[in-house]
Amino acid sequence: IFMLVQLVPVFTPHTLWVMTAVGIVSALMGAAGAWLVNDIKKILAYSTISQLGFMILALGLGETAGAFTHLLHHAFFKSGLFLAAGSI
């Protein structure tokens, strides 16, 4: 995601629409996967896929600052969740 944030200014509008579509599909598939499993680490992994889809969606729509902020917040909070899930 960090590299895509840096490269967004050189992408064509068609590439940005493809990124938007990929982001929507990833967000929905990650959410569906998290809904269907029972293991807490798998749920966290699928929710990470879903959140990465939201970041790609934001980049496709031109929201680079929002996508980068989401990346930073997600990294810090999800690392804490993975550490806590190991103790459960």
C-alpha positions in Angstrom: 0.0 0.0 0.0 2.8 2.4 0.8 4.4 1.9 -2.6 1.0 2.4 -4.3 0.5 5.6 -2.4 3.7 6.9 -3.9 2.8 5.7 -7.4 -0.8 7.0 -7.6 0.2 10.3 -9.4 1.5 8.4 -12.4 -1.4 6.0 -12.8 -3.9 6.5 -15.6 -7.6 7.0 -14.9 -8.3 3.5 -16.2 -5.8 2.1 -13.8 -7.4 4.0 -10.9 -10.8 2.5 -11.9 -9.3 -1.0 -11.9 -7.8 -0.3 -8.4 -11.3 0.8 -7.3 -12.9 -2.4 -8.5 -10.1 -4.6 -7.0 -10.5 -2.7 -3.7 -14.3 -3.3 -3.6 -13.9 -7.0 -4.4 -11.2 -7.4 -1.8 -13.1 -5.6 0.9 -16.2 -7.7 0.3 -14.4 -11.0 0.0 -12.3 -10.3 3.2 -15.5 -9.5 5.1 -17.2 -12.6 3.9 -14.2 -14.8 4.7 -14.1 -13.3 8.2 -17.8 -14.0 8.7 -17.4 -17.7 7.8 -14.5 -18.8 9.9 -14.3 -19.5 13.7 -10.6 -19.2 14.5 -9.7 -15.8 15.9 -6.4 -15.5 14.0 -8.1 -16.3 10.7 -10.8 -13.7 11.5 -8.1 -11.1 12.0 -6.3 -12.2 8.8 -9.5 -11.9 6.8 -10.3 -8.5 8.3 -6.8 -7.4 7.4 -7.6 -8.4 3.8 -10.8 -6.4 4.0 -9.1 -3.3 5.3 -6.4 -3.5 2.6 -9.3 -3.6 0.1 -10.6 -0.4 1.7 -7.2 1.2 1.3 -6.9 0.2 -2.4 -10.4 1.6 -2.9 -9.4 4.9 -1.3 -6.3 5.0 -3.6 -8.4 4.3 -6.6 -10.7 7.2 -5.7 -7.8 9.5 -5.2 -7.7 9.7 -1.4 -4.0 9.1 -0.9 -3.8 10.9 2.5 -6.8 8.9 3.8 -5.4 5.6 2.6 -2.0 6.3 4.1 -3.5 7.3 7.4 -5.7 4.2 7.4 -2.5 2.1 6.7 -0.7 3.6 9.8 -3.7 3.2 12.1 -4.4 -0.3 10.9 -0.8 -1.4 11.4 -0.7 -0.3 15.0 -4.1 -1.5 16.1 -3.9 -4.8 14.2 -0.5 -5.7 15.6 -1.9 -5.3 19.1 -4.9 -7.4 18.2 -2.6 -10.2 16.9 -0.6 -10.1 20.1 -3.7 -10.3 22.2 -5.2 -13.1 20.2 -2.1 -15.2 20.9 -2.9 -15.2 24.6 -6.5 -16.3 24.2 
